[in-house]
Amino acid sequence: MIELIIEHWKNLDGSSQYLWSVWRDGKRLGVSRPTSLPEDAEQQGLDWCRKSTGGQPDRVTRL
């Protein structure tokens, strides 16, 4: 199973960052640099997943 995880990090200055990571069977395949919008992180993660694994993730989890 391939899972795309979108993480939300809150900074001390009140700003937020979003990162994506792609996992297959409990092993991380890829991770992003921070973005300022959750939609950007998700789209980048989906694009990376399609390019690197040849398909869509089986699940998208937003933390």
C-alpha distances in whole Angstrom, upper triangle without the diagonal:
4,7,10,13,16,19,22,25,29,31,35,37,35,33,29,26,23,20,16,14,10,8,6,6,9,10,12,12,15,17,20,23,25,25,28,26,23,23,23,20,18,19,19,15,15,17,16,12,14,16,14,11,13,11,11,8,6,8,11,13,17,18
4,7,10,13,16,20,22,26,29,32,34,32,30,26,23,19,17,13,11,7,6,4,7,9,10,10,9,11,13,16,20,21,22,24,23,19,19,19,17,14,16,15,12,11,14,12,9,11,13,11,9,11,9,8,5,5,7,9,11,14,16
4,6,10,13,16,19,23,25,29,30,29,26,22,20,16,14,10,8,6,5,6,8,9,10,9,10,11,12,14,18,18,19,21,20,16,17,17,14,12,14,14,10,10,13,12,9,12,15,13,11,13,11,9,5,6,5,6,7,11,13
4,7,10,13,16,20,22,26,27,25,23,19,16,13,10,7,6,5,6,9,12,12,12,10,10,10,10,11,15,15,15,18,16,13,13,13,10,8,10,10,7,8,11,10,8,11,13,12,12,14,12,9,6,8,6,5,6,8,11
4,6,10,13,16,19,23,24,22,20,16,14,10,8,5,5,6,8,11,13,12,12,10,11,10,9,11,13,13,14,16,14,11,12,13,10,8,12,11,8,10,13,12,11,15,17,15,15,17,16,13,10,11,8,6,5,6,7
4,7,10,13,16,20,21,19,16,13,10,7,6,5,7,9,11,15,17,15,16,13,14,12,10,10,12,11,11,12,11,7,9,10,7,6,10,10,8,11,13,13,13,16,18,17,18,20,18,15,12,14,11,8,6,5,6
4,6,10,13,16,18,16,14,10,8,5,5,6,8,11,13,17,18,16,16,14,15,13,11,10,11,9,10,12,11,8,12,12,9,10,13,13,11,14,17,16,16,19,21,20,20,23,21,18,16,17,14,11,9,6,5
4,7,10,13,15,12,11,7,6,5,7,9,12,15,17,20,22,20,20,17,19,17,13,12,12,9,10,10,10,8,11,12,10,11,15,15,14,17,19,19,19,22,24,23,24,26,24,21,19,20,17,14,11,8,6
4,6,10,12,10,9,6,5,6,8,11,13,17,19,23,24,21,21,19,20,18,14,13,12,9,10,10,11,11,14,14,12,14,17,17,16,19,21,21,22,25,26,25,26,29,27,25,22,24,21,17,15,11,9
4,7,8,6,6,5,6,9,11,15,17,21,23,26,28,25,25,22,24,21,18,16,15,11,12,11,12,12,16,16,15,17,20,20,20,23,25,24,25,28,29,29,30,32,31,28,26,27,24,20,18,14,12
4,5,5,5,6,8,11,13,17,19,23,25,29,30,27,27,24,26,23,19,17,15,12,13,12,14,15,19,18,17,20,22,21,22,25,26,26,27,30,31,30,32,34,33,30,28,30,27,23,21,18,15
4,5,7,9,11,15,17,21,23,26,28,32,33,30,30,27,29,26,22,21,18,15,16,15,17,18,22,22,21,23,26,25,25,29,30,29,31,34,34,34,35,38,37,34,32,34,30,27,24,21,18
4,6,9,11,15,18,22,24,28,30,34,35,33,32,29,31,28,24,22,19,15,16,14,16,18,21,21,21,24,26,25,26,29,30,30,32,34,35,35,36,39,37,35,33,35,32,28,26,22,20
4,7,10,13,17,20,23,27,29,33,34,31,31,28,30,27,23,21,19,15,15,12,14,16,19,19,19,21,24,24,24,27,29,29,30,33,34,34,35,37,36,33,31,33,29,26,23,20,18
4,7,10,14,17,20,24,26,30,32,30,29,26,27,24,20,18,15,12,11,8,11,13,16,16,15,18,20,20,21,24,25,25,27,30,30,31,32,34,33,30,28,30,27,23,21,18,16
4,7,10,14,17,20,23,27,29,26,26,23,24,21,17,15,13,9,9,7,8,9,13,13,12,15,17,17,18,21,22,22,24,26,27,27,29,31,29,26,25,26,23,20,18,14,13
4,7,10,14,17,20,24,26,24,23,20,20,17,14,11,9,6,6,5,7,8,11,11,9,12,15,14,14,18,19,19,20,23,24,24,25,27,26,24,22,24,21,18,16,13,12
4,7,10,14,17,20,23,21,20,17,17,14,11,9,8,5,5,6,6,6,9,8,6,9,12,11,11,14,16,15,17,20,20,20,22,24,22,20,18,20,18,14,13,10,10
4,7,10,13,17,20,18,17,13,14,11,7,6,6,5,6,9,9,8,10,9,6,8,11,9,9,12,14,13,14,17,18,17,19,21,20,18,16,18,16,13,12,10,10
4,7,10,14,16,15,14,11,11,8,6,5,8,8,9,12,11,9,10,10,6,7,9,8,6,9,11,10,10,14,15,14,15,17,16,14,12,15,13,10,10,9,10
4,7,10,13,12,10,7,7,6,4,6,10,11,13,15,15,13,14,13,9,9,12,10,7,10,12,10,9,13,14,12,13,16,15,14,11,13,12,10,10,11,11
4,7,10,10,9,6,5,5,7,9,13,14,16,19,18,15,16,15,12,11,12,11,7,9,11,9,7,11,12,10,10,13,12,11,8,11,10,9,10,12,13
4,7,6,5,4,5,7,9,12,16,17,19,22,21,18,19,18,15,14,16,15,11,12,14,12,10,13,14,12,11,14,13,12,9,10,10,10,11,13,14
4,6,5,6,7,10,12,16,19,21,23,26,24,21,22,22,18,17,18,17,14,14,16,13,11,13,15,12,10,13,12,12,9,10,11,12,13,16,17
4,6,8,10,13,15,19,22,24,26,28,27,24,25,25,21,20,22,21,17,17,20,17,14,17,18,15,13,16,15,15,12,11,12,14,14,18,18
4,7,9,12,14,17,20,22,24,26,26,23,24,24,20,19,22,20,17,18,20,18,15,19,20,17,15,19,18,17,14,13,13,14,14,16,16
4,6,9,11,15,18,20,23,26,25,23,24,23,20,19,21,19,16,17,19,16,14,17,18,14,14,17,17,17,14,15,15,15,15,18,18
4,6,8,11,15,17,19,22,22,20,21,20,16,16,18,16,13,15,16,13,12,15,16,13,13,16,16,16,13,15,14,14,14,16,16
4,7,11,14,17,19,22,22,20,20,19,16,15,17,14,11,13,14,10,9,13,12,9,9,13,14,14,12,14,15,15,15,17,18
4,7,10,13,15,19,19,17,18,16,13,13,14,11,9,11,12,8,9,12,12,9,11,14,15,14,13,16,15,14,15,16,17
4,7,10,12,15,16,14,16,14,10,12,13,10,8,12,12,9,11,14,14,12,14,17,17,16,14,17,16,14,14,14,15
4,6,8,12,13,12,13,11,8,10,11,8,8,11,12,9,12,15,14,13,16,18,18,17,16,19,18,15,15,15,15
4,7,10,12,12,14,11,9,12,13,10,11,14,14,13,15,18,17,17,19,22,22,20,19,22,21,18,18,16,16
4,7,9,10,12,10,8,11,13,11,12,15,16,15,17,20,20,19,22,24,23,21,20,23,21,18,17,15,14
4,6,7,9,7,6,10,11,10,11,14,15,15,17,19,20,20,22,24,23,21,20,23,21,17,17,14,15
4,7,9,8,8,11,13,12,14,17,17,18,20,22,23,23,25,27,26,23,22,25,22,19,18,15,15
4,5,5,7,9,10,11,13,15,16,17,19,20,21,23,24,25,23,21,20,22,20,16,16,13,14
4,5,5,6,9,10,11,12,14,15,16,18,20,21,22,23,21,18,17,19,16,12,12,9,11
4,5,5,6,9,10,11,12,14,15,17,18,20,21,21,19,16,16,18,16,12,13,11,13
4,5,5,6,8,10,10,12,14,15,16,18,19,20,19,16,16,19,17,14,15,13,15
4,6,5,6,9,10,10,12,14,15,16,17,19,17,15,14,17,15,12,12,11,12
4,5,5,6,9,10,10,12,14,15,16,17,15,12,11,14,12,9,10,9,12
4,5,5,6,9,10,11,12,14,15,15,14,11,12,15,14,11,13,13,16
4,5,5,6,8,10,11,12,14,15,14,12,13,16,15,13,14,14,16
4,5,5,6,9,10,10,11,13,12,10,9,13,12,10,11,12,14
4,5,5,6,9,10,10,11,9,7,7,11,11,9,12,13,16
4,5,5,6,9,10,10,9,9,10,14,14,13,16,17,19
4,6,5,6,8,9,10,10,10,14,14,13,16,17,19
4,5,5,5,7,7,6,7,10,11,11,14,16,18
4,6,6,5,5,6,8,12,13,13,17,18,21
4,6,6,8,9,11,15,17,16,19,21,23
4,6,8,10,11,14,16,16,19,21,23
4,6,8,9,11,14,15,18,20,22
4,7,10,12,15,16,19,22,24
4,7,9,12,13,17,19,22
4,6,9,10,13,16,19
4,5,7,10,13,16
4,7,10,14,16
4,6,10,13
4,7,10
4,6
4
